[in-house]
């Protein structure tokens, strides 16, 4: 028997580290070649790690939420025949200096009275800390023992629906919450995950089905993966960008009539929503307002104005908000935009979106659809300098001047469009001028369709 050390490979240009989002194996599990090991998240996408060999998992590097450097050991697998452990360690890790080894021994086996000394020593030397954490933790007897050999306890009895696919952690959480996994609908590949439990709980809290006697419990949820990435990006955006918001009201009655007419004769083409019209109108205006279709590098003090419109489209997914990108949106017609919006939204939701489809936007459009409020103040998708958000369409009476010059009260469809801009790059006059020119296109949809 030998041990095979699987190190985190280079999973993207310029990527130095990745976060463990989820484990698909644990110590003691048997894994087949090309079997799923873990989901790792980089700055751009979530990547699934697969095992290069078949064998038994004897060590894993950390837990969900931990960040692992490229080239660091991720999993150690016990295999038939000779492994790569000795050759791997000789090739990848130089022998530590004698004084570092002494410190490592002191840290690993501290006396009770030396804890404060050890912690202080570890915090003052990054090189020392690296040496301490380099070896993967040796599994305890309880971890290394096969699951079949351990006697079941009341806390580890199988869930009532044994055929439901779910990790032990998900099953335990479901038991703690009193949730029957058979009642939970998984979002992907038939496996119930923590996000599915969250969705189930949200549905119950909003008045949906509630199992008899179910009582909610206080719960601490670790912020990891996509949710942590969203939190970091939003905090950085609000911390670094002086936002200002501008909201304008648009009469979309004629646009909605045009949309209905086009959909009535669309054949097998995708159904048109408001978004393709709005994207087309935005693309027509951005050459006149290049300061909106830009990135601002605040460290270098450089604004890059883009000639093409790579439009980010905020999409809600089971894991959180993602922004797939419509490349060269200015070159697509209404039907092509509708098809691309649907494709990208589906890819983001089912996790099949490529990293290149989730980065590189130059301006972002965010819409809550029918749930959109009267007005919003969206957060800019840094390093962009503007984000545009259409809101809900409402019907209200308005004074409308007819061809005879007489004003009459008519029922009209109205919609507010919100903008947030980076005041370091975009002036209030720029935003207001853009909004007024956008009104001319929105309220006269023939201008949007004109070449």
ABEGO torsion letter per residue (X at the ends): XBBBBBBBBBAEBGBABBBBABBABBBGBBBBBGBBABBBBBAABBBBBBBABBEBBABBBEBBGBBBBBGBBABBBBBBEBBAAAAAAAAABBBBBAAAAAAAAAAABBBAAAAAAAAAAAAABAAAAAAAAABBBBBBAAAABBAAABBBBAAABBBABAABBBBAAAAAAAAAAGBBAAABBBABGGBBBAAAAAAAAAAAAAGBBBBBGBBBBBBBBBBBEAAAAAAAAAAAAAAABBBBBBBBBBBAAAAAAAAAAAAAAAEABBBBBAAAAAAAAAAAAAAABAAABBBBBAAAGBBBBBABBBBBBBBBBAAEBBBBBBBGAAABBAAAAAAAAAAAAAAAAAGABBAAAABGBABBBBBAEAABBABBBBBBBOABABBBBBBBBBBBBBBBBBAAGBBBBBBBBBBBBBBBBBAAABBAAAAAAAAAAAAAAAABAAAAABX
